[in-house]
Amino acid sequence: MVKYSIFTIARNALTSHKNWPKQWRSPEPKSSYDVIIIGGGGHGLATAYYLAKEHGMRNIAVLEKGWLGGGNTARNTTIVRSNYLWDESAAIYEKSLQLWEGLAQDINYNVMLSQRGVLNLAHSLGDVREGVRRVNANRLNGVDAEWLDAEGVKDFCPIINISKTARHPVLGATLQRRGGVARHDSVAWGYARAADALGVDIIQNCEVTGIKREGGKVTGVETTRGDIAAKKIGVVAAGHSSVIAEMAGIRLPVTSHPLQALVSEPIKPVIDCVVMSGAVHVYVSQSDKGELVMGAGIDSFNSYAQRGSFHVIEHQLGACLELFPIFSRVRMMRSWGGIVDTCPDASPILSGTSVEGLYFNCGWGTGGFKATPGSGWCFAYTLANDAPHPLNAPFSLSRFESGALIDEHGAAGVAH
Ligand SMILES: Cc1cc2nc3c(=O)[nH]c(=O)nc-3n(C[C@H](O)[C@H](O)[C@H](O)COP(=O)(O)OP(=O)(O)OC[C@H]3O[C@@H](n4cnc5c(N)ncnc54)[C@H](O)[C@@H]3O)c2cc1C
């Protein structure tokens, strides 16, 4: 693998950048692998990378039905933070944030992590109580967190409207300064390149259509490019997790919903932090290109169509303009949707199943981008050891039988 550095850029500039090697190979699928990962989004690619890097496994394939990152990974609004309420969530999201902080160096790829600070606004007394409680819980868990009153919010984000007569008055906000944004497709490409360099086969345009089993154990997969044998299978298919579970006769407590986002035309820098409002379902940041990046809440119906309904965007923009009247004449450039996999307690599943050798990593819902490194790291451990790491043990499927749910609706209402 060519190491990316200022020197390789300078050397390639001499040949008009025509001699860069491909970032990863496109091999034909082999007849069998030790581990097959289904899903070439950020989480699947991170899992493959950490399996190879941390656990020395090499005979691994990532099977992706479309192209790398074409699912939610490159459709999200890229907000990264770790300020979740409960100990279990704070631990796994904080592990992830720590991995983010060294990721560009680790995989030798610029993932453009920008720790510009994330505000979660409070618009009611209930929001204030919940926000202050979360700040306290975060600090007890070693996660950086501050509470700002309305004036403090205005200081941090001068373009926000804190008028008391606003439809959604700003009463304060939690602030995580280490939170921010990262470049989503770079995360997929960076993990793919690093995993490929360690021998992982990344196979695009290869849809899994069946899970083969014998005696309660997985033996491989059926795909649009033929059958492939495997000792273990890790399913990391986000909104399609329950479709794949059904292939193995398993019913997951996961529902799939559209989640939309949009960008404005590019404008000069006006907002240098991330603002989220769970109550009004809007969140905003500005990309390096100058576009305002905005996300909404989920559409309430189930769908696999990767697009949502117009009234959700209309509602979102109404709330957004009240918070930021300065945006009123900015034009929207494009909108899109992804299909998110939500669990009843708004927490993920990283777990073995009743089928030996079959593992699921899903349920990240509207907020899994920030978890990409930590999720891959924990899932790789689970696959390699056939046992969960302490960080993901609480996120097993058995919690839906025991009742030990991890209710993160407060921190994950629009979850980013
Ligand atoms: C609009 C929007 C905004 C969001 N904003 C944020 C945010 O700001 N911050 C945040 O933390 N999270 C956010 N999220 C959530 C986040 O994007 C996801 O939780 C995360 O990207 C999931 O990553 P993944 O790798 O698990 O899934 P994906 O990237 O969806 O990857 C799953 C892959 O599996 C493939 N696949 C499915 N079925 C099969 C099959 N049968 N065979 C082979 N491959 C298959 C799919 O093609 C897909 O590429 C947002 C999501 C959306 C849609």
The ligand as an SDF file (V2000), in Angstrom:
LIG
                    3D

 53 58  0  0  0  0  0  0  0  0999 V2000
  -30.1120   11.0190    6.6680 C   0  0  0  0  0  0  0  0  0  0  0  0
  -29.2970   10.3690    7.7260 C   0  0  0  0  0  0  0  0  0  0  0  0
  -28.6130   11.1580    8.6280 C   0  0  0  0  0  0  0  0  0  0  0  0
  -27.8490   10.5650    9.6310 C   0  0  0  0  0  0  0  0  0  0  0  0
  -27.0750   11.3680   10.4260 N   0  0  0  0  0  0  0  0  0  0  0  0
  -26.2290   10.8080   11.3370 C   0  0  0  0  0  0  0  0  0  0  0  0
  -25.3530   11.6470   12.0790 C   0  0  0  0  0  0  0  0  0  0  0  0
  -25.3100   12.8620   11.9080 O   0  0  0  0  0  0  0  0  0  0  0  0
  -24.5450   11.0450   12.9940 N   0  0  0  0  0  0  0  0  0  0  0  0
  -24.5770    9.7010   13.2290 C   0  0  0  0  0  0  0  0  0  0  0  0
  -23.8510    9.2310   14.1080 O   0  0  0  0  0  0  0  0  0  0  0  0
  -25.3650    8.8750   12.4820 N   0  0  0  0  0  0  0  0  0  0  0  0
  -26.1870    9.3950   11.5420 C   0  0  0  0  0  0  0  0  0  0  0  0
  -26.9810    8.5910   10.7710 N   0  0  0  0  0  0  0  0  0  0  0  0
  -26.9760    7.1370   11.0000 C   0  0  0  0  0  0  0  0  0  0  0  0
  -25.7690    6.4990   10.3460 C   0  0  0  0  0  0  0  0  0  0  0  0
  -25.6700    6.9190    9.0130 O   0  0  0  0  0  0  0  0  0  0  0  0
  -25.8680    4.9780   10.3930 C   0  0  0  0  0  0  0  0  0  0  0  0
  -26.1950    4.5180   11.6880 O   0  0  0  0  0  0  0  0  0  0  0  0
  -24.5420    4.3340   10.0090 C   0  0  0  0  0  0  0  0  0  0  0  0
  -23.9690    4.9700    8.8930 O   0  0  0  0  0  0  0  0  0  0  0  0
  -24.7580    2.8790    9.7240 C   0  0  0  0  0  0  0  0  0  0  0  0
  -23.5880    2.3640    9.1180 O   0  0  0  0  0  0  0  0  0  0  0  0
  -23.5620    0.8840    8.5990 P   0  0  0  0  0  0  0  0  0  0  0  0
  -22.2260    0.6240    8.0530 O   0  0  0  0  0  0  0  0  0  0  0  0
  -24.0790   -0.0090    9.6810 O   0  0  0  0  0  0  0  0  0  0  0  0
  -24.7170    0.8670    7.4940 O   0  0  0  0  0  0  0  0  0  0  0  0
  -24.7340    1.2040    5.9490 P   0  0  0  0  0  0  0  0  0  0  0  0
  -23.7760    2.2700    5.5880 O   0  0  0  0  0  0  0  0  0  0  0  0
  -26.1680    1.3890    5.5590 O   0  0  0  0  0  0  0  0  0  0  0  0
  -24.1600   -0.1410    5.3330 O   0  0  0  0  0  0  0  0  0  0  0  0
  -24.9220   -1.3150    5.2110 C   0  0  0  0  0  0  0  0  0  0  0  0
  -24.5930   -1.9080    3.8710 C   0  0  0  0  0  0  0  0  0  0  0  0
  -25.1690   -3.1970    3.7810 O   0  0  0  0  0  0  0  0  0  0  0  0
  -25.4580   -3.3970    2.4120 C   0  0  0  0  0  0  0  0  0  0  0  0
  -26.3920   -4.5170    2.2860 N   0  0  0  0  0  0  0  0  0  0  0  0
  -27.6970   -4.5590    2.6890 C   0  0  0  0  0  0  0  0  0  0  0  0
  -28.2310   -5.7370    2.3600 N   0  0  0  0  0  0  0  0  0  0  0  0
  -27.2520   -6.4710    1.7750 C   0  0  0  0  0  0  0  0  0  0  0  0
  -27.1910   -7.7810    1.2050 C   0  0  0  0  0  0  0  0  0  0  0  0
  -28.2630   -8.5820    1.1810 N   0  0  0  0  0  0  0  0  0  0  0  0
  -26.0090   -8.2060    0.6710 N   0  0  0  0  0  0  0  0  0  0  0  0
  -24.9120   -7.4070    0.6720 C   0  0  0  0  0  0  0  0  0  0  0  0
  -24.9200   -6.1510    1.1860 N   0  0  0  0  0  0  0  0  0  0  0  0
  -26.0760   -5.6960    1.7310 C   0  0  0  0  0  0  0  0  0  0  0  0
  -26.0320   -2.0650    1.9590 C   0  0  0  0  0  0  0  0  0  0  0  0
  -25.9720   -1.8940    0.5590 O   0  0  0  0  0  0  0  0  0  0  0  0
  -25.1520   -1.0790    2.7060 C   0  0  0  0  0  0  0  0  0  0  0  0
  -24.0870   -0.5810    1.9270 O   0  0  0  0  0  0  0  0  0  0  0  0
  -27.7820    9.1460    9.7620 C   0  0  0  0  0  0  0  0  0  0  0  0
  -28.4850    8.3410    8.8600 C   0  0  0  0  0  0  0  0  0  0  0  0
  -29.2170    8.9460    7.8410 C   0  0  0  0  0  0  0  0  0  0  0  0
  -29.9450    8.0710    6.8570 C   0  0  0  0  0  0  0  0  0  0  0  0
  1  2  1  0
  2  3  1  0
  2 52  2  0
  3  4  2  0
  4  5  1  0
  4 50  1  0
  5  6  2  0
  6  7  1  0
  6 13  1  0
  7  8  2  0
  7  9  1  0
  9 10  1  0
 10 11  2  0
 10 12  1  0
 12 13  2  0
 13 14  1  0
 14 15  1  0
 14 50  1  0
 15 16  1  0
 16 17  1  0
 16 18  1  0
 18 19  1  0
 18 20  1  0
 20 21  1  0
 20 22  1  0
 22 23  1  0
 23 24  1  0
 24 25  2  0
 24 26  1  0
 24 27  1  0
 27 28  1  0
 28 29  2  0
 28 30  1  0
 28 31  1  0
 31 32  1  0
 32 33  1  0
 33 34  1  0
 33 48  1  0
 34 35  1  0
 35 36  1  0
 35 46  1  0
 36 37  1  0
 36 45  1  0
 37 38  2  0
 38 39  1  0
 39 40  1  0
 39 45  2  0
 40 41  1  0
 40 42  2  0
 42 43  1  0
 43 44  2  0
 44 45  1  0
 46 47  1  0
 46 48  1  0
 48 49  1  0
 50 51  2  0
 51 52  1  0
 52 53  1  0
M  END
$$$$
